[in-house]
Amino acid sequence: MSELDSEEAESPANSVSPEETRVGRNPFALTALRKYGLAFALAILLITLSLTAENFLTLSNLMNILLQSANIGIMAAGLTLVIIAAEIDLSVASVQTLGAVVVAMLLVNYELPIVPAILLALMVGATAGAFSGFFTGWLSIPAFILTLAVDSLARGTALILTGGTSIYSLPEAYSVIGQGYVGPVPVAGLIMIAVFVVIHFILTRTVLGTNIYAVGGGKEAARVAGVNVFAVKLIVLMISGMCAALAGIVMASRLMAAQPIMGLFDLMDVIAAVVIGGTSLLGGEGRIVGTVIGTFIIGSMRNGLNLLGISPDWQLISVGTIIVLAVLVDYIGRKRAA
């Protein structure tokens, strides 16, 4: 063999590149599964429930799922930001309750107009989130501890404000938020969709969104790169608190009442919606589109199990199992990527 022939045989054109090797190890089916796996899972769930639960796949029931999922989806949207930033907010369900109690008391006891009452309730939620964010960012105390404390503070405050009783007789005009419809679509569902759009815009079109991913990917590296880690954690937890209070406002309108124990088990559903949607509990990874699908998976599952007559006890076990499986999938995926 000549020297020229030897060079041609060893040239890159005649060898398999690393990129070609990677492509060969990722066939179309695997790539499609990674991109559209959540959508496939939701479709399979809908088909299964439509075959097993009577009247599941009807327009009225689908709109009912959208209505029932509204408060979970609103909280999940805010929590997505927190988890991408490698933190957690365990207070969302109780802040939701506090938001519902505050808006109901302002409307009934103090006869405030609807808009000021809603704005004040949102400020209460933002304050609760800011409290957690301030100490998490300033003293580097894990948000797990602070938000757990805020969870107790918010629930206790709701109990004290109401004396452990329910608040009824909310103004009729207030019912539009939780019971109104635009055509066949519930207003509460439109509010949830609007929140999803805003959070998606923050994550994909703003400097804040870039910084949230940076902090979640590595706090020290983000700080060296010039990111204000304190501000990021403060803002994401404030947004989460506002979303939780908004969820309470919607729920109070849907029920036309506020109770200090309402939404007691919503935290599991909110975390499940975010984790199922592909947001990693380790931070730095996640999309709001995934949270949207995760919300509808949880909402559809809850609705279908109710139609099938499955007890709430078994529903809690189902949600817990889903969270464990989602975490395992995330762990395995990260390990393989590493």
Sine and cosine of phi, psi and omega as CSV:
sin_phi,cos_phi,sin_psi,cos_psi,sin_omega,cos_omega
0.00,0.00,0.71,-0.71,-0.01,-1.00
-0.96,0.27,0.21,-0.98,0.01,-1.00
-0.91,0.42,-0.59,0.80,0.02,-1.00
-0.90,0.43,-0.70,0.71,0.01,-1.00
-0.88,0.48,-0.62,0.78,0.00,-1.00
-0.90,0.43,-0.65,0.76,0.01,-1.00
-0.91,0.41,-0.62,0.79,0.00,-1.00
-0.92,0.40,-0.61,0.79,-0.02,-1.00
-0.92,0.39,-0.49,0.87,-0.04,-1.00
-0.99,-0.12,0.04,1.00,-0.05,-1.00
-0.96,0.27,0.38,-0.93,0.00,-1.00
-0.86,0.51,-0.47,0.88,-0.02,-1.00
-0.90,0.44,-0.44,0.90,-0.04,-1.00
-0.97,-0.25,0.21,0.98,0.02,-1.00
-0.87,-0.50,0.30,-0.96,-0.01,-1.00
-1.00,0.00,0.86,-0.50,-0.03,-1.00
-0.98,0.22,0.38,-0.92,0.08,-1.00
-0.84,0.54,-0.60,0.80,-0.01,-1.00
-0.90,0.43,-0.66,0.75,0.04,-1.00
-0.90,0.43,-0.60,0.80,0.03,-1.00
-0.90,0.43,-0.67,0.74,0.01,-1.00
-0.90,0.44,-0.67,0.74,0.01,-1.00
-0.88,0.47,-0.65,0.76,0.00,-1.00
-0.90,0.43,-0.49,0.87,-0.01,-1.00
-1.00,0.05,-0.07,1.00,0.01,-1.00
-0.81,-0.58,0.99,0.17,0.00,-1.00
-0.91,0.41,0.18,-0.98,-0.08,-1.00
-0.85,0.53,-0.66,0.75,-0.05,-1.00
-0.88,0.47,-0.66,0.75,-0.01,-1.00
-0.93,0.37,-0.65,0.76,0.03,-1.00
-0.89,0.45,-0.68,0.73,0.02,-1.00
-0.90,0.44,-0.62,0.79,0.00,-1.00
-0.90,0.43,-0.65,0.76,0.00,-1.00
-0.93,0.38,-0.61,0.80,-0.05,-1.00
-0.98,0.19,-0.64,0.77,-0.15,-0.99
-0.87,-0.49,0.30,0.95,-0.05,-1.00
-0.87,0.49,-0.66,0.76,0.00,-1.00
-0.90,0.43,-0.68,0.74,0.02,-1.00
-0.90,0.44,-0.64,0.77,0.06,-1.00
-0.88,0.48,-0.69,0.72,-0.02,-1.00
-0.89,0.45,-0.67,0.74,0.02,-1.00
-0.90,0.43,-0.67,0.74,0.01,-1.00
-0.89,0.46,-0.68,0.73,0.02,-1.00
-0.89,0.45,-0.66,0.75,0.02,-1.00
-0.88,0.47,-0.70,0.71,0.00,-1.00
-0.90,0.44,-0.67,0.74,0.00,-1.00
-0.91,0.42,-0.71,0.71,-0.01,-1.00
-0.87,0.49,-0.73,0.69,-0.02,-1.00
-0.93,0.35,-0.54,0.84,0.03,-1.00
-0.92,0.39,-0.47,0.88,0.01,-1.00
-1.00,0.09,-0.40,0.92,-0.09,-1.00
-0.96,-0.29,-0.48,0.88,-0.04,-1.00
-0.94,-0.34,0.84,-0.55,-0.04,-1.00
-0.92,0.40,0.67,-0.74,0.04,-1.00
0.90,0.43,0.32,0.95,0.01,-1.00
-0.94,0.34,-0.76,0.65,-0.12,-0.99
-1.00,-0.02,0.84,0.54,0.11,-0.99
-0.89,-0.45,0.40,-0.92,-0.05,-1.00
-0.87,0.49,-0.68,0.74,-0.03,-1.00
-0.90,0.44,-0.63,0.77,0.00,-1.00
-0.96,0.29,-0.60,0.80,0.04,-1.00
-0.90,0.44,-0.63,0.78,0.07,-1.00
-0.93,0.37,-0.53,0.85,0.07,-1.00
-0.91,0.41,-0.63,0.77,0.07,-1.00
-0.89,0.46,-0.67,0.74,0.03,-1.00
-0.87,0.49,-0.66,0.75,0.01,-1.00
-0.91,0.41,-0.73,0.68,-0.05,-1.00
-0.94,0.35,-0.42,0.91,-0.02,-1.00
-1.00,0.05,-0.12,0.99,-0.16,-0.99
-0.85,0.52,-0.78,0.63,-0.06,-1.00
-0.93,0.38,-0.58,0.81,0.05,-1.00
-0.91,0.42,-0.71,0.71,-0.02,-1.00
-0.90,0.43,-0.65,0.76,0.01,-1.00
-0.89,0.46,-0.71,0.71,0.03,-1.00
-0.92,0.39,-0.62,0.78,-0.01,-1.00
-0.90,0.43,-0.57,0.82,0.03,-1.00
-0.88,0.48,-0.72,0.69,0.03,-1.00
-0.93,0.38,-0.63,0.77,-0.01,-1.00
-0.92,0.40,-0.48,0.88,0.03,-1.00
-0.85,0.53,-0.68,0.73,0.03,-1.00
-0.88,0.48,-0.68,0.73,-0.05,-1.00
-0.90,0.43,-0.70,0.72,-0.06,-1.00
-0.95,0.32,-0.60,0.80,0.08,-1.00
-0.87,0.49,-0.55,0.83,0.04,-1.00
-0.99,0.16,0.22,0.98,0.07,-1.00
0.92,0.39,0.54,0.84,0.11,-0.99
-0.80,-0.60,-0.07,-1.00,0.01,-1.00
-0.57,-0.82,0.51,-0.86,0.06,-1.00
-0.82,-0.57,0.98,-0.21,-0.02,-1.00
-1.00,0.00,0.08,1.00,-0.08,-1.00
-0.98,-0.18,-0.01,1.00,-0.17,-0.99
-0.87,0.50,-0.66,0.76,-0.04,-1.00
-0.91,0.42,-0.66,0.75,0.00,-1.00
-0.96,0.27,-0.58,0.81,0.07,-1.00
-0.92,0.40,-0.57,0.82,0.11,-0.99
-0.85,0.53,-0.73,0.68,0.02,-1.00
-0.88,0.47,-0.69,0.72,0.01,-1.00
-0.89,0.46,-0.65,0.76,0.04,-1.00
-0.88,0.47,-0.66,0.75,0.02,-1.00
-0.91,0.42,-0.68,0.73,-0.01,-1.00
-0.91,0.41,-0.69,0.72,-0.03,-1.00
-0.89,0.46,-0.74,0.67,-0.03,-1.00
-0.91,0.41,-0.60,0.80,0.01,-1.00
-0.92,0.39,-0.68,0.74,0.01,-1.00
-0.91,0.42,-0.66,0.75,0.01,-1.00
-0.90,0.43,-0.59,0.81,-0.01,-1.00
-0.97,0.23,-0.65,0.76,-0.11,-0.99
-1.00,-0.01,-0.79,0.61,-0.09,-1.00
-0.98,0.21,-0.60,0.80,-0.07,-1.00
-0.95,-0.32,-0.07,1.00,0.07,-1.00
0.80,0.60,0.64,0.77,0.07,-1.00
-0.96,0.28,0.48,-0.88,0.15,-0.99
-0.87,0.49,0.35,-0.94,-0.13,-0.99
-0.89,0.45,-0.72,0.69,-0.08,-1.00
-0.90,0.44,-0.77,0.64,0.05,-1.00
-0.86,0.50,-0.60,0.80,0.01,-1.00
-0.90,0.44,-0.66,0.75,0.02,-1.00
-0.92,0.40,-0.69,0.72,-0.01,-1.00
-0.89,0.46,-0.65,0.76,0.02,-1.00
-0.92,0.39,-0.62,0.79,0.05,-1.00
-0.90,0.43,-0.64,0.77,0.06,-1.00
-0.90,0.43,-0.61,0.80,0.04,-1.00
-0.91,0.42,-0.59,0.81,0.06,-1.00
-0.89,0.46,-0.69,0.72,0.03,-1.00
-0.90,0.44,-0.68,0.74,0.02,-1.00
-0.90,0.44,-0.60,0.80,0.02,-1.00
-0.91,0.41,-0.66,0.75,0.04,-1.00
-0.88,0.47,-0.67,0.74,0.04,-1.00
-0.92,0.38,-0.63,0.78,0.01,-1.00
-0.90,0.43,-0.58,0.81,0.04,-1.00
-0.87,0.50,-0.74,0.67,0.03,-1.00
-0.91,0.41,-0.69,0.72,-0.05,-1.00
-0.91,0.41,-0.60,0.80,-0.03,-1.00
-0.89,0.45,-0.78,0.62,-0.05,-1.00
-0.96,0.27,-0.50,0.87,0.07,-1.00
-0.91,0.41,-0.70,0.72,-0.02,-1.00
-0.98,0.20,-0.61,0.79,-0.10,-1.00
-0.98,0.19,-0.73,0.68,-0.06,-1.00
-0.98,-0.21,0.03,1.00,-0.02,-1.00
0.84,0.55,0.51,0.86,0.12,-0.99
-0.97,0.24,0.74,-0.67,0.00,-1.00
-0.82,0.57,0.71,-0.71,0.00,-1.00
-0.88,0.48,-0.43,0.90,0.05,-1.00
-0.82,0.58,-0.69,0.72,-0.05,-1.00
-0.96,0.28,-0.75,0.67,-0.07,-1.00
-0.91,0.41,-0.69,0.72,-0.02,-1.00
-0.94,0.34,-0.45,0.89,0.11,-0.99
-0.92,0.39,-0.63,0.78,0.07,-1.00
-0.92,0.39,-0.68,0.73,0.02,-1.00
-0.90,0.43,-0.54,0.84,0.07,-1.00
-0.84,0.55,-0.74,0.68,0.02,-1.00
-0.92,0.39,-0.65,0.76,0.00,-1.00
-0.89,0.46,-0.70,0.71,-0.03,-1.00
-0.92,0.39,-0.71,0.71,-0.01,-1.00
-0.91,0.42,-0.67,0.74,0.03,-1.00
-0.90,0.43,-0.65,0.76,0.03,-1.00
-0.89,0.46,-0.66,0.75,0.03,-1.00
-0.88,0.47,-0.65,0.76,0.03,-1.00
-0.92,0.40,-0.65,0.76,0.00,-1.00
-0.92,0.38,-0.69,0.72,-0.03,-1.00
-0.89,0.46,-0.59,0.80,-0.05,-1.00
-1.00,-0.10,-0.19,0.98,-0.10,-1.00
0.92,0.39,0.37,0.93,0.00,-1.00
0.98,0.18,0.15,0.99,-0.02,-1.00
-0.93,-0.37,0.17,-0.99,-0.01,-1.00
-1.00,-0.01,0.43,-0.90,0.06,-1.00
-0.94,-0.34,0.86,-0.52,-0.02,-1.00
-0.89,-0.46,-0.17,-0.98,0.10,-1.00
0.87,0.50,0.67,0.75,0.09,-1.00
-0.95,0.32,0.46,-0.89,-0.02,-1.00
-0.83,0.55,0.62,-0.79,-0.05,-1.00
-0.87,0.49,-0.59,0.81,-0.02,-1.00
-0.89,0.45,-0.44,0.90,-0.02,-1.00
-0.93,0.36,-0.37,0.93,-0.06,-1.00
-0.92,0.39,-0.29,0.96,-0.03,-1.00
-0.86,0.51,-0.60,0.80,-0.06,-1.00
-0.89,0.46,-0.71,0.71,-0.09,-1.00
-0.97,-0.22,-0.25,0.97,-0.06,-1.00
-0.84,-0.54,-0.16,0.99,-0.03,-1.00
-0.98,0.21,0.32,-0.95,0.00,-1.00
-0.72,-0.70,0.56,-0.83,0.20,-0.98
-0.93,-0.37,0.99,-0.16,-0.20,-0.98
0.92,0.39,-0.76,-0.65,0.04,-1.00
-1.00,0.05,-0.09,1.00,-0.14,-0.99
-1.00,-0.08,0.79,-0.62,0.02,-1.00
-0.93,0.36,0.60,-0.80,0.02,-1.00
-0.87,0.49,-0.62,0.79,0.02,-1.00
-0.87,0.50,-0.62,0.79,0.05,-1.00
-0.91,0.41,-0.62,0.79,0.05,-1.00
-0.91,0.41,-0.60,0.80,0.06,-1.00
-0.89,0.45,-0.69,0.72,0.03,-1.00
-0.87,0.50,-0.71,0.71,-0.01,-1.00
-0.89,0.46,-0.64,0.76,0.03,-1.00
-0.88,0.47,-0.64,0.77,0.03,-1.00
-0.90,0.43,-0.68,0.74,0.04,-1.00
-0.85,0.52,-0.69,0.73,-0.02,-1.00
-0.89,0.45,-0.69,0.72,0.00,-1.00
-0.89,0.45,-0.72,0.70,-0.01,-1.00
-0.91,0.42,-0.63,0.77,0.05,-1.00
-0.88,0.48,-0.67,0.74,0.03,-1.00
-0.89,0.46,-0.68,0.73,0.02,-1.00
-0.86,0.51,-0.70,0.72,-0.07,-1.00
-0.95,0.31,-0.53,0.85,-0.16,-0.99
-0.95,-0.32,-0.27,0.96,-0.13,-0.99
-0.79,-0.61,0.12,0.99,-0.04,-1.00
-0.78,-0.62,0.35,-0.94,0.08,-1.00
-0.90,0.44,-0.59,0.81,0.04,-1.00
-0.84,0.54,-0.68,0.73,0.02,-1.00
-0.87,0.48,-0.69,0.72,0.05,-1.00
-0.87,0.49,-0.66,0.75,0.00,-1.00
-0.93,0.36,-0.56,0.83,0.04,-1.00
-0.89,0.46,-0.72,0.70,0.04,-1.00
-0.90,0.44,-0.62,0.79,-0.01,-1.00
-0.90,0.43,-0.71,0.70,0.01,-1.00
-0.90,0.44,-0.66,0.75,0.02,-1.00
-0.92,0.40,-0.54,0.84,0.02,-1.00
-0.96,0.28,-0.43,0.90,0.01,-1.00
0.13,-0.99,0.95,-0.32,-0.10,-0.99
-0.88,0.48,-0.73,0.69,-0.04,-1.00
-0.93,0.38,-0.66,0.75,0.03,-1.00
-0.89,0.45,-0.63,0.78,0.03,-1.00
-0.91,0.42,-0.65,0.76,0.01,-1.00
-0.90,0.44,-0.67,0.74,0.03,-1.00
-0.89,0.46,-0.55,0.84,0.00,-1.00
-0.98,0.20,-0.02,1.00,0.07,-1.00
0.99,-0.15,0.16,0.99,0.00,-1.00
-0.99,0.15,0.71,-0.70,0.05,-1.00
-0.99,0.15,1.00,-0.05,-0.09,-1.00
-0.89,0.45,-0.63,0.77,0.02,-1.00
-0.85,0.53,-0.74,0.67,-0.03,-1.00
-0.90,0.43,-0.65,0.76,-0.01,-1.00
-0.88,0.47,-0.74,0.67,-0.03,-1.00
-0.92,0.39,-0.61,0.79,0.04,-1.00
-0.89,0.46,-0.71,0.70,-0.07,-1.00
-0.93,0.37,-0.71,0.71,-0.06,-1.00
-0.91,0.41,-0.59,0.81,0.02,-1.00
-0.96,0.26,-0.52,0.86,0.12,-0.99
-0.91,0.42,-0.69,0.72,0.02,-1.00
-0.89,0.45,-0.67,0.75,0.03,-1.00
-0.88,0.48,-0.66,0.75,0.04,-1.00
-0.90,0.44,-0.65,0.76,0.03,-1.00
-0.91,0.42,-0.66,0.75,0.03,-1.00
-0.89,0.45,-0.63,0.77,0.02,-1.00
-0.90,0.43,-0.69,0.72,0.03,-1.00
-0.90,0.44,-0.63,0.78,0.05,-1.00
-0.89,0.45,-0.64,0.77,0.06,-1.00
-0.87,0.49,-0.63,0.78,0.06,-1.00
-0.91,0.41,-0.63,0.78,0.04,-1.00
-0.88,0.48,-0.70,0.72,0.01,-1.00
-0.91,0.41,-0.69,0.72,-0.04,-1.00
-0.92,0.40,-0.64,0.77,0.03,-1.00
-0.89,0.46,-0.60,0.80,0.03,-1.00
-0.94,0.34,-0.62,0.78,0.00,-1.00
-0.91,0.41,-0.64,0.77,-0.02,-1.00
-1.00,-0.01,-0.25,0.97,-0.11,-0.99
0.79,0.61,0.65,0.76,0.03,-1.00
-0.24,-0.97,0.31,-0.95,0.09,-1.00
-0.70,-0.71,0.77,-0.64,-0.01,-1.00
-0.80,-0.61,0.60,-0.80,-0.04,-1.00
-0.94,0.35,-0.18,0.98,0.01,-1.00
-0.94,-0.35,0.13,0.99,-0.02,-1.00
-0.94,0.35,0.55,-0.84,0.02,-1.00
0.93,0.36,0.44,0.90,-0.12,-0.99
-0.89,0.45,-0.55,0.84,-0.07,-1.00
-0.94,-0.33,0.29,0.96,-0.06,-1.00
-0.96,0.28,-0.39,0.92,-0.06,-1.00
-0.85,0.53,-0.67,0.74,-0.01,-1.00
-0.88,0.48,-0.68,0.73,0.00,-1.00
-0.91,0.42,-0.63,0.78,-0.01,-1.00
-0.91,0.41,-0.75,0.66,0.02,-1.00
-0.89,0.46,-0.66,0.75,0.01,-1.00
-0.88,0.48,-0.68,0.73,0.00,-1.00
-0.87,0.49,-0.65,0.76,-0.02,-1.00
-0.95,0.32,-0.72,0.70,-0.07,-1.00
-0.94,0.34,-0.67,0.74,0.06,-1.00
-0.86,0.51,-0.56,0.83,-0.01,-1.00
-0.95,0.32,0.00,1.00,0.09,-1.00
0.99,-0.11,0.06,1.00,0.08,-1.00
-0.97,0.23,0.84,-0.54,-0.08,-1.00
-0.97,0.23,0.72,-0.69,0.06,-1.00
-0.92,0.39,-0.24,0.97,0.05,-1.00
-1.00,0.07,-0.13,0.99,0.08,-1.00
1.00,0.00,0.27,-0.96,0.10,-1.00
0.99,0.13,0.00,1.00,-0.08,-1.00
-0.53,-0.85,0.73,-0.69,0.04,-1.00
0.39,-0.92,0.40,-0.92,0.03,-1.00
-0.66,-0.75,0.54,-0.84,0.00,-1.00
-0.94,0.34,-0.45,0.89,0.04,-1.00
-0.88,0.48,-0.64,0.77,0.05,-1.00
-0.89,0.45,-0.64,0.77,0.03,-1.00
-0.90,0.43,-0.60,0.80,0.06,-1.00
-0.86,0.51,-0.76,0.65,-0.01,-1.00
-0.91,0.41,-0.66,0.75,0.03,-1.00
-0.87,0.50,-0.63,0.78,0.03,-1.00
-0.88,0.47,-0.70,0.72,-0.01,-1.00
-0.95,0.30,-0.47,0.88,0.10,-1.00
-0.91,0.42,-0.73,0.68,0.03,-1.00
-0.90,0.44,-0.72,0.70,-0.01,-1.00
-0.89,0.46,-0.68,0.73,0.01,-1.00
-0.92,0.40,-0.65,0.76,0.00,-1.00
-0.90,0.44,-0.71,0.70,0.03,-1.00
-0.86,0.50,-0.73,0.68,-0.03,-1.00
-0.90,0.43,-0.70,0.71,-0.01,-1.00
-0.90,0.44,-0.66,0.75,0.01,-1.00
-0.91,0.41,-0.56,0.83,0.08,-1.00
-0.91,0.42,-0.68,0.73,0.02,-1.00
-0.90,0.43,-0.52,0.86,0.01,-1.00
-0.99,0.12,-0.08,1.00,0.03,-1.00
0.98,0.19,0.38,0.93,0.03,-1.00
-0.98,0.21,0.71,-0.70,-0.07,-1.00
-0.93,0.37,0.47,-0.88,0.03,-1.00
-0.85,0.52,-0.47,0.88,0.02,-1.00
-0.88,0.48,-0.73,0.68,0.01,-1.00
-0.94,0.34,-0.48,0.88,0.07,-1.00
-0.91,0.42,-0.64,0.77,0.06,-1.00
-0.88,0.47,-0.66,0.75,0.04,-1.00
-0.89,0.45,-0.63,0.78,0.01,-1.00
-0.89,0.46,-0.71,0.70,-0.01,-1.00
-0.90,0.44,-0.69,0.72,0.03,-1.00
-0.87,0.49,-0.65,0.76,0.02,-1.00
-0.90,0.44,-0.66,0.75,0.01,-1.00
-0.89,0.47,-0.66,0.75,0.02,-1.00
-0.88,0.47,-0.71,0.70,0.00,-1.00
-0.87,0.49,-0.71,0.71,-0.01,-1.00
-0.90,0.44,-0.66,0.75,0.00,-1.00
-0.90,0.44,-0.65,0.76,0.03,-1.00
-0.91,0.42,-0.66,0.75,0.02,-1.00
-0.89,0.45,-0.67,0.74,0.03,-1.00
-0.89,0.46,-0.67,0.74,0.03,-1.00
-0.89,0.45,-0.69,0.73,-0.01,-1.00
-0.89,0.45,-0.72,0.69,-0.02,-1.00
-0.90,0.44,-0.66,0.75,0.01,-1.00
-0.90,0.45,-0.68,0.74,0.03,-1.00
-0.91,0.40,-0.62,0.78,-0.01,-1.00
-0.91,0.40,-0.65,0.76,0.03,-1.00
-0.92,0.38,-0.62,0.78,0.02,-1.00
-0.90,0.43,-0.61,0.80,0.02,-1.00
-0.92,0.38,0.00,0.00,0.00,0.00
